[in-house]
Amino acid sequence: MRSLVLKRLAALSTVAACIGLCVGAAEPAWIQLFDGKTLDGWKVTDFGGPPEEVHVDDGKLILEMGAAAMSGVTSTRNVPKLDYEVSLEAMRVTGSDFFCGVTFPIKDAFCSLIVGGWGGSLVGISSFDGMDASQNETTTSQAFENNRWYPVRLRVTEDRIQAWIGEKRVVNAHPGERRITVRGEVENCKPFGIATWHTKAALKEIRMRLLTPDEIKAAREE
């Protein structure tokens, strides 16, 4: 009897391990893009200011208010062009404009998610058909407080560009055949980068993952 019980327990353990592996494989792992200690995997974006404008302090990536209006970082890693998600936490420390401008690829084009732009409250995508985040259908606004962390999440598929701030979805765009571009100011952020405008920002928990087939399908059918 004892032998039979042990065999059954062993079988259950094997099944549980298999389930764990399958569940783990169902959602691709998040890749940390910022280690909280160094700029490994990043370069300071050339906006004309000194490189010291970008530094790491107490686990945070600090983008100082740029001497040339902007400061930021550009990834030196290979990044996917479709079917991925990015998440990070961003804080406007001082200033009154965008504290999180995420430039990202979609297929062979690039655009930017702007958080807190045009005086501090605008959210949207720059640019569709030459219309930036203040001019196209993605334009929304909300109040942002200085020295407060905001979770930002971006999801990119062939059919959708979606973004959330906290639990609130703020962008749900269908790019279709539209011409997708960045504004000239952030050309140096491509293929993937984060920048500010006349603002000091702090960033942390910057990470990326591939989407599952079900998530891609859901975006297509929405």
Residue pairs with C-beta under 8 A, 6 or more apart in sequence:
26 212
27 209
27 212
28 209
28 210
28 211
28 212
29 209
30 87
30 207
30 208
30 209
31 207
31 208
31 209
32 206
32 207
33 41
33 42
33 75
33 77
33 206
33 207
33 208
34 41
34 42
34 61
34 203
34 204
34 205
34 206
34 207
35 41
36 56
36 59
36 60
36 204
37 56
37 59
38 56
39 54
39 55
39 56
39 61
39 73
41 75
41 76
41 77
42 61
42 73
42 74
42 75
42 76
43 73
43 74
43 76
44 51
44 53
44 54
44 72
44 73
44 74
45 54
45 70
45 71
45 72
45 73
45 74
45 188
45 189
45 193
45 195
46 188
47 66
47 68
47 69
47 70
47 71
47 72
47 188
47 195
48 67
48 68
49 66
49 67
49 68
49 70
49 71
50 67
52 64
53 63
53 64
53 65
53 66
53 67
53 71
54 61
54 62
54 63
54 64
54 71
54 72
54 73
55 62
55 64
56 62
59 204
60 202
60 203
60 204
61 73
61 202
61 203
61 204
61 206
62 93
62 200
62 201
62 202
62 203
63 71
63 72
63 73
63 194
63 195
63 196
63 199
63 200
63 201
63 202
63 203
64 71
64 200
65 71
65 94
65 95
65 196
65 198
65 199
65 200
66 72
66 196
66 197
66 198
69 185
69 197
69 198
70 185
70 186
70 195
70 196
70 197
71 195
71 196
72 101
72 186
72 189
72 193
72 194
72 195
72 196
73 193
73 194
73 195
74 188
74 189
74 190
74 192
74 193
75 191
75 192
75 193
77 192
79 104
79 105
79 191
79 192
79 208
80 105
80 208
80 210
81 105
81 106
81 107
81 108
82 105
82 106
82 107
82 156
82 157
82 158
83 156
83 157
83 158
83 210
83 211
83 216
84 155
84 156
84 208
84 209
84 210
84 211
85 153
85 154
85 155
85 156
85 208
85 209
85 210
85 211
86 102
86 104
86 153
86 154
86 155
86 206
86 207
86 208
87 151
87 152
87 153
87 154
87 205
87 206
87 207
87 208
88 100
88 102
88 151
88 152
88 194
88 203
88 204
88 205
88 206
88 207
89 149
89 150
89 151
89 152
89 203
89 204
89 205
90 99
90 100
90 115
90 149
90 150
90 152
90 201
90 202
90 203
91 99
91 146
91 147
91 148
91 149
91 150
91 201
91 202
91 203
92 99
92 116
92 120
92 144
92 145
92 146
92 147
92 148
92 199
92 200
92 201
93 99
93 146
93 147
93 199
93 200
93 201
93 202
94 146
94 199
94 200
95 146
95 196
95 198
95 199
95 200
95 201
96 119
96 120
96 198
96 199
97 116
97 117
97 118
97 119
97 120
97 196
97 197
97 198
97 199
98 114
98 115
98 116
98 117
98 118
98 122
98 196
98 197
98 199
99 115
99 116
99 144
99 196
99 199
99 200
99 201
100 113
100 114
100 115
100 116
100 150
100 152
100 194
100 196
100 201
100 203
101 112
101 113
101 114
101 115
101 117
101 186
101 189
101 194
101 195
101 196
101 197
102 112
102 113
102 115
102 152
102 154
102 192
102 193
102 194
103 110
103 111
103 112
103 182
103 186
103 189
103 190
103 191
103 192
103 193
103 194
103 195
104 110
104 111
104 112
104 113
104 154
104 156
104 191
104 192
105 156
105 190
105 191
105 192
106 156
106 158
106 161
106 175
106 180
107 158
109 180
109 181
110 180
110 181
110 182
110 190
110 191
111 125
111 126
111 127
111 128
111 161
111 180
111 181
111 182
112 125
112 126
112 127
112 133
112 182
112 183
112 186
112 189
113 123
113 124
113 125
113 152
113 154
113 163
113 171
114 122
114 123
114 124
114 125
114 126
114 133
115 123
115 144
115 150
115 152
115 165
116 122
116 123
116 144
116 199
117 123
117 124
117 133
117 134
117 197
118 133
118 134
120 144
121 141
121 142
121 143
121 144
122 133
122 134
122 139
122 140
122 141
123 133
123 138
123 139
123 140
123 141
123 142
123 163
123 165
123 170
123 171
124 132
124 133
124 134
124 136
124 138
124 139
124 140
124 171
125 133
125 136
125 138
125 161
125 163
125 171
125 173
126 132
126 133
126 182
126 183
127 133
127 135
127 136
127 180
127 181
127 182
127 183
128 136
128 137
128 138
128 173
128 175
128 178
128 179
128 180
129 136
129 178
129 179
130 179
130 181
132 183
133 139
137 173
138 171
138 173
140 170
140 171
142 165
142 170
144 150
149 204
150 165
150 166
151 164
151 165
151 166
152 163
152 164
152 165
153 163
153 164
154 161
154 162
154 163
155 161
155 162
155 163
155 211
155 215
155 219
156 162
157 211
157 215
157 216
157 219
157 220
158 220
159 174
159 219
159 220
159 222
160 172
160 173
160 174
160 175
160 219
160 220
160 222
161 171
161 173
161 175
162 169
162 171
162 172
162 173
162 219
163 169
163 170
163 171
164 170
172 222
182 189
182 190
185 197
186 193
186 195
189 195
194 203
194 206
211 219
